């Protein structure tokens, strides 16, 4: 009895096993194809975003250095930059629907690489070869390291793919690892917000860590919304699930608060520090959130995980070197001349008004010598003549400005 049932059982299981073996390579190749599509969309999106931001920055600089009375939103270049910005954001948004979150998030280093290359190519300063190599060698090394790290990320990135249906997202949302992660993140966020608001702890790490915690929820919800839209386009409608609108509202809310904290950080610290530290913190927290919510690294072997971590570290180092060498911008600090204040006694040096030396892009009454500016102005000098005090008791100011000799 047992001898007869054994061969029959083996014959019944043989086709199933054969089908499973034959389907596995097809599934893996399809997964790697989706990874490649998502990575290419993310790289394309970040490149276009970098070009768009630099194009809009160029528009503002050109208008500030000319006598063009038009507003920036009335120029074609600014609108072209806005169109490219929207196109790039759509590319990054759609990339989350194809590749795992832990693979897409570190690829934001592409925008830093592109900005560095654009800044070097379109540099307008006069430089010598020795000065150029000395000044930009760190940028070249950083770009090389970031490219190597990006290659390792794409090659050894997680290969977990799951249809973003309403049932799957709801199951992940109520799983105990993600609930525990959310509890820890909420506690850390509240503590950081307390120290930032009540104790005035305006440290760059505190602000950018708040941004990173919000950003981790943003990318989690972005992947859910983008994935459900793609599944709906493929024929399986997911827009009737309440979880879709919950994720959509969370995505918009966290993105707005994230932009608010970023604007506060930009008012206190240099953009290069924000770019490097923000990239490292945001990428680390987002990968942790993706690994907890979507289980990106489930089933991955130790070698792939270690090589992926090595790619992240190399990309971190590359971004740090690129932003480390970026020239820090000096904010415009206007001041009011003492000559313009009525009733205030002026300071003079041999009849010429004393003017402080402001090492910035602007000086009193003029612009500094700048090759990008079409006209070069010279600071105004105010000739001062001392008057005698009257004997009738009328108090008159000891000094009076006779004329303004600035050439228009």
C-alpha positions as CSV (number, residue, x, y, z in Angstrom):
1,X,0.0,0.0,0.0
2,X,2.7,2.4,0.9
3,X,4.9,1.2,-1.9
4,X,2.2,1.9,-4.4
5,X,1.3,5.3,-3.0
6,X,4.9,6.5,-3.0
7,X,5.5,6.6,-6.7
8,X,2.1,8.1,-7.3
9,X,2.8,10.8,-4.8
10,X,6.2,11.5,-6.5
11,X,4.5,11.6,-10.0
12,X,1.9,14.1,-8.7
13,X,4.5,16.4,-7.2
14,X,6.9,16.3,-10.1
15,X,5.0,18.7,-12.4
16,X,4.5,21.2,-9.6
17,X,8.1,21.3,-8.7
18,X,9.1,21.6,-12.3
19,X,6.7,24.5,-12.8
20,X,8.1,26.2,-9.7
21,X,11.7,25.9,-10.9
22,X,10.8,27.1,-14.4
23,X,8.9,30.1,-13.0
24,X,11.6,31.3,-10.6
25,X,14.2,32.6,-13.2
26,X,11.4,34.4,-15.0
27,X,10.3,36.1,-11.8
28,X,13.9,37.1,-10.9
29,X,14.6,38.5,-14.4
30,X,11.3,40.4,-14.3
31,X,12.2,41.8,-10.9
32,X,15.6,43.0,-12.1
33,X,13.9,44.6,-15.1
34,X,11.6,46.5,-12.8
35,X,14.6,47.6,-10.7
36,X,16.3,48.9,-13.8
37,X,13.3,50.8,-14.9
38,X,12.8,52.4,-11.5
39,X,16.5,53.3,-11.2
40,X,16.5,54.9,-14.6
41,X,13.4,56.9,-13.9
42,X,14.9,58.1,-10.6
43,X,18.2,59.0,-12.2
44,X,16.4,60.8,-15.1
45,X,14.2,62.7,-12.6
46,X,17.0,63.8,-10.4
47,X,19.1,65.0,-13.4
48,X,16.1,67.0,-14.8
49,X,15.4,68.5,-11.3
50,X,19.0,69.6,-11.0
51,X,19.0,71.2,-14.4
52,X,15.7,72.9,-13.6
53,X,16.9,74.4,-10.3
54,X,20.1,75.7,-11.9
55,X,18.1,77.2,-14.8
56,X,15.8,79.1,-12.4
57,X,18.8,80.2,-10.4
58,X,20.5,81.5,-13.5
59,X,17.3,83.5,-14.3
60,X,17.3,85.2,-10.9
61,X,21.0,86.0,-11.2
62,X,20.7,87.4,-14.6
63,X,17.7,89.7,-13.6
64,X,19.6,90.8,-10.5
65,X,22.6,91.9,-12.5
66,X,20.8,93.8,-15.2
67,X,18.4,96.7,-15.6
68,X,15.6,94.4,-16.8
69,X,12.5,95.5,-14.9
70,X,10.6,92.3,-15.6
71,X,9.7,89.9,-12.8
72,X,11.3,86.4,-12.8
73,X,7.9,84.7,-13.6
74,X,7.7,86.8,-16.8
75,X,10.8,85.2,-18.3
76,X,10.8,82.1,-20.6
77,X,13.8,80.6,-18.9
78,X,12.1,80.5,-15.5
79,X,9.0,78.8,-16.9
80,X,11.2,76.4,-18.7
81,X,12.9,75.5,-15.4
82,X,9.5,75.1,-13.8
83,X,8.4,72.7,-16.5
84,X,11.5,70.7,-16.2
85,X,11.1,70.6,-12.4
86,X,7.6,69.2,-12.7
87,X,8.8,66.6,-15.2
88,X,11.6,65.5,-13.0
89,X,9.4,65.2,-9.9
90,X,7.0,63.1,-12.0
91,X,9.9,60.8,-13.0
92,X,11.0,60.4,-9.4
93,X,7.4,59.8,-8.3
94,X,6.8,57.1,-10.9
95,X,10.1,55.4,-10.0
96,X,8.7,54.4,-6.6
97,X,6.1,52.2,-8.3
98,X,8.7,50.0,-10.0
99,X,11.7,49.6,-7.7
100,X,12.0,49.1,-3.9
101,X,12.0,52.2,-1.7
102,X,15.5,51.4,-0.3
103,X,16.9,51.4,-3.9
104,X,15.3,54.7,-5.0
105,X,16.0,56.9,-2.0
106,X,19.9,56.8,-2.2
107,X,19.8,57.7,-5.9
108,X,19.1,61.3,-4.9
109,X,22.9,61.6,-4.9
110,X,22.5,62.0,-8.7
111,X,21.2,65.5,-8.2
112,X,24.2,66.5,-6.1
113,X,26.5,65.1,-8.8
114,X,24.7,66.9,-11.6
115,X,24.7,70.2,-9.7
116,X,28.5,69.9,-9.1
117,X,29.2,69.2,-12.8
118,X,26.9,72.0,-14.0
119,X,28.6,74.4,-11.6
120,X,32.1,73.4,-12.9
121,X,31.2,73.5,-16.6
122,X,29.4,76.8,-16.5
123,X,31.7,78.5,-14.1
124,X,32.3,82.2,-15.0
125,X,35.3,83.0,-13.0
126,X,38.8,83.4,-14.5
127,X,41.0,80.7,-13.2
128,X,44.4,79.1,-13.9
129,X,44.9,75.4,-14.3
130,X,46.7,75.0,-11.0
131,X,44.0,76.9,-9.1
132,X,41.3,74.9,-10.8
133,X,42.8,71.6,-9.9
134,X,43.5,72.7,-6.3
135,X,40.0,74.1,-5.9
136,X,38.0,71.4,-7.6
137,X,40.0,68.2,-7.0
138,X,37.7,67.3,-4.1
139,X,34.6,67.8,-6.4
140,X,36.1,65.4,-9.0
141,X,36.9,62.8,-6.3
142,X,33.5,63.2,-4.8
143,X,31.7,62.8,-8.1
144,X,33.7,59.7,-8.8
145,X,32.9,58.2,-5.4
146,X,29.2,59.1,-5.8
147,X,29.1,57.4,-9.2
148,X,30.7,54.2,-7.8
149,X,28.3,54.2,-4.9
150,X,25.4,54.6,-7.2
151,X,26.5,51.7,-9.4
152,X,26.8,49.5,-6.3
153,X,23.4,50.6,-5.1
154,X,21.8,49.6,-8.4
155,X,23.7,46.4,-8.7
156,X,23.2,45.1,-5.2
157,X,19.9,46.8,-4.4
158,X,17.0,44.9,-2.8
159,X,15.0,42.8,-5.2
160,X,11.7,42.5,-3.3
161,X,8.6,43.3,-5.4
162,X,5.1,43.3,-4.2
163,X,1.9,44.6,-5.8
164,X,0.8,47.8,-4.1
165,X,-2.8,46.7,-3.5
166,X,-5.0,48.0,-0.7
167,X,-4.9,44.7,1.1
168,X,-1.1,44.5,1.1
169,X,-0.6,48.1,2.3
170,X,-3.2,47.7,5.0
171,X,-1.5,44.5,6.2
172,X,1.9,46.2,6.3
173,X,0.4,49.2,8.1
174,X,-0.9,47.2,11.0
175,X,2.1,44.9,11.3
176,X,3.8,44.9,14.7
177,X,7.4,45.8,13.3
178,X,6.1,48.9,11.6
179,X,3.9,49.9,14.6
180,X,6.9,49.6,16.9
181,X,9.0,51.6,14.5
182,X,6.3,54.3,14.3
183,X,6.2,54.5,18.1
184,X,9.9,55.0,18.4
185,X,9.9,57.5,15.6
186,X,7.1,59.5,17.1
187,X,8.9,59.6,20.5
188,X,12.1,60.8,18.9
189,X,10.3,63.4,16.8
190,X,8.5,64.8,19.8
191,X,11.7,65.0,21.8
192,X,13.5,66.8,19.0
193,X,10.6,69.2,18.4
194,X,10.6,70.0,22.1
195,X,14.3,70.8,22.3
196,X,14.0,72.8,19.0
197,X,11.0,74.9,20.0
198,X,11.3,75.2,23.7
199,X,15.0,74.9,24.4
200,X,16.1,76.8,21.2
201,X,18.3,73.9,20.1
202,X,18.9,75.3,16.6
203,X,21.5,72.7,15.7
204,X,21.7,71.6,12.1
205,X,21.5,67.9,13.1
206,X,18.4,68.5,15.1
207,X,16.6,70.3,12.3
208,X,17.7,67.9,9.6
209,X,16.8,64.9,11.7
210,X,13.3,66.3,12.0
211,X,13.3,66.6,8.2
212,X,14.6,63.1,7.8
213,X,11.9,61.6,10.1
214,X,9.2,63.4,8.2
215,X,10.8,62.4,4.9
216,X,10.8,58.8,5.8
217,X,7.0,58.9,6.1
218,X,6.8,60.9,2.9
219,X,8.6,58.3,0.8
220,X,6.6,55.4,2.4
221,X,3.4,57.1,1.4
222,X,4.7,58.1,-2.0
223,X,5.5,54.5,-2.9
224,X,2.0,53.4,-1.7
225,X,0.2,56.1,-3.7
226,X,2.4,55.6,-6.8
227,X,2.1,51.8,-6.6
228,X,-1.7,51.8,-6.2
229,X,-2.0,54.2,-9.2
230,X,0.1,51.9,-11.4
231,X,-2.0,48.9,-10.3
232,X,-5.2,50.8,-11.1
233,X,-3.9,51.8,-14.5
234,X,-3.1,48.1,-15.2
235,X,-6.8,47.2,-14.7
236,X,-7.1,46.4,-10.9
237,X,-8.8,49.5,-9.5
238,X,-7.4,50.5,-6.1
239,X,-8.9,54.0,-5.8
240,X,-11.9,52.8,-3.9
241,X,-9.8,51.7,-0.9
242,X,-9.8,54.2,2.0
243,X,-6.1,53.5,2.6
244,X,-5.2,55.2,-0.7
245,X,-6.6,58.5,0.5
246,X,-5.1,58.1,3.9
247,X,-1.7,57.7,2.3
248,X,-2.3,60.6,0.0
249,X,-3.2,63.0,2.8
250,X,-0.1,61.8,4.9
251,X,2.1,62.3,1.8
252,X,1.0,65.9,1.3
253,X,1.1,66.8,5.0
254,X,4.5,65.4,5.7
255,X,5.9,67.0,2.5
256,X,4.6,70.4,3.6
257,X,6.1,70.2,7.1
258,X,9.3,68.8,5.7
259,X,9.6,71.9,3.4
260,X,8.9,74.2,6.4
261,X,11.8,72.7,8.4
262,X,14.1,72.9,5.4
263,X,13.3,76.5,4.9
264,X,14.1,77.2,8.5
265,X,17.4,75.3,8.2
266,X,18.3,77.3,5.0
267,X,18.0,80.5,7.0
268,X,20.5,79.4,9.6
269,X,23.0,77.3,7.8
270,X,24.8,77.1,4.5
271,X,23.2,75.1,1.7
272,X,26.3,72.9,1.3
273,X,26.0,71.7,4.9
274,X,22.3,71.1,4.5
275,X,22.8,69.1,1.3
276,X,25.5,66.7,2.8
277,X,24.1,66.2,6.3
278,X,20.5,66.1,5.0
279,X,21.3,63.5,2.4
280,X,23.0,61.2,4.9
281,X,20.3,61.5,7.6
282,X,17.3,61.3,5.2
283,X,18.7,58.3,3.3
284,X,19.5,56.4,6.4
285,X,16.1,56.9,8.0
286,X,14.2,56.3,4.8
287,X,16.0,53.0,4.1
288,X,15.2,51.9,7.7
289,X,11.5,52.9,7.2
290,X,11.4,51.0,3.9
291,X,13.0,47.9,5.3
292,X,10.5,48.0,8.2
293,X,7.3,48.8,6.2
294,X,7.8,47.1,2.9
295,X,10.3,44.4,4.1
296,X,12.7,45.3,1.3
297,X,15.6,43.1,2.5
298,X,13.6,40.0,3.2
299,X,15.2,37.0,1.5
300,X,18.4,38.9,0.6
301,X,21.7,37.2,1.3
302,X,24.4,38.8,3.5
303,X,26.7,39.6,0.5
304,X,24.0,41.7,-1.2
305,X,23.2,43.5,2.0
306,X,26.8,44.3,2.7
307,X,27.6,45.5,-0.8
308,X,24.4,47.7,-0.7
309,X,25.6,49.2,2.6
310,X,29.1,49.7,1.1
311,X,27.5,51.5,-1.8
312,X,25.6,53.8,0.6
313,X,28.7,54.6,2.5
314,X,30.7,55.4,-0.7
315,X,27.8,57.6,-1.9
316,X,27.7,59.4,1.5
317,X,31.4,60.1,1.2
318,X,31.1,61.3,-2.3
319,X,28.3,63.7,-1.5
320,X,30.2,65.0,1.5
321,X,33.3,65.8,-0.6
322,X,31.3,67.5,-3.3
323,X,29.5,69.8,-0.8
324,X,32.6,70.3,1.3
325,X,34.3,72.1,-1.5
326,X,31.3,74.2,-2.5
327,X,31.9,77.9,-2.1
328,X,29.9,79.3,0.8
329,X,27.6,82.2,-0.1
330,X,27.8,85.4,1.9
331,X,24.4,86.9,2.6
332,X,23.6,90.4,1.6
333,X,23.9,92.6,4.7
334,X,22.9,96.2,3.8
335,X,23.5,99.0,6.3
336,X,22.4,102.6,6.5
337,X,25.1,105.2,6.2
338,X,25.5,107.6,9.1
339,X,25.3,110.5,6.5
340,X,21.7,109.5,5.8
341,X,20.5,109.9,9.4
342,X,19.5,113.4,10.3
343,X,20.8,114.9,13.5
344,X,23.7,112.4,13.6
345,X,27.3,113.6,13.7
346,X,29.3,112.0,11.0
347,X,32.8,110.4,11.1
348,X,35.4,111.7,8.8
349,X,38.9,111.0,7.7
350,X,40.5,114.1,6.1
351,X,37.1,115.3,4.9
352,X,36.0,112.0,3.3
353,X,33.2,110.0,4.8
354,X,34.4,106.8,6.4
355,X,32.9,103.7,4.7
356,X,33.1,100.2,6.2
357,X,34.7,97.5,4.1
358,X,31.9,95.0,3.4
359,X,33.3,91.7,2.0
360,X,30.1,90.7,0.2
361,X,28.5,91.0,-3.2
362,X,27.2,94.5,-2.3
363,X,28.7,97.6,-0.9
364,X,27.3,101.0,0.0
365,X,25.7,102.7,-2.9
366,X,27.3,100.3,-5.5
367,X,28.2,96.8,-6.5
368,X,31.6,95.3,-6.1
369,X,33.7,94.7,-9.2
370,X,32.1,91.7,-10.8
371,X,32.7,90.5,-14.3
372,X,29.1,89.2,-14.5
373,X,27.7,92.7,-14.0
374,X,27.2,94.9,-17.1
375,X,28.1,98.1,-15.3
376,X,30.6,98.9,-12.6
377,X,29.7,101.6,-10.2
378,X,32.0,103.4,-7.7
379,X,31.0,104.1,-4.1
380,X,29.6,107.5,-3.5
381,X,31.6,110.1,-1.6
382,X,29.9,112.9,0.2
383,X,31.9,116.1,0.5
384,X,31.3,117.6,3.9
385,X,31.8,121.3,4.8
386,X,31.9,122.4,8.4
387,X,29.8,125.4,9.4
388,X,30.3,127.9,12.2
389,X,27.9,127.9,15.0
390,X,25.6,130.9,15.0
391,X,25.8,133.4,17.9
392,X,22.0,133.8,18.2
393,X,21.6,130.6,20.1
394,X,20.1,128.6,17.3
395,X,21.5,125.1,17.4
396,X,22.6,123.9,14.0
397,X,24.2,120.7,13.1
398,X,28.0,120.9,13.1
399,X,28.1,119.4,9.6
400,X,26.0,119.7,6.5
401,X,25.9,117.7,3.3
402,X,26.2,120.2,0.4
403,X,25.7,117.9,-2.6
404,X,25.8,114.3,-3.7
405,X,28.6,113.6,-6.1
406,X,27.6,110.1,-7.1
407,X,27.4,109.7,-10.8
408,X,24.3,108.1,-12.0
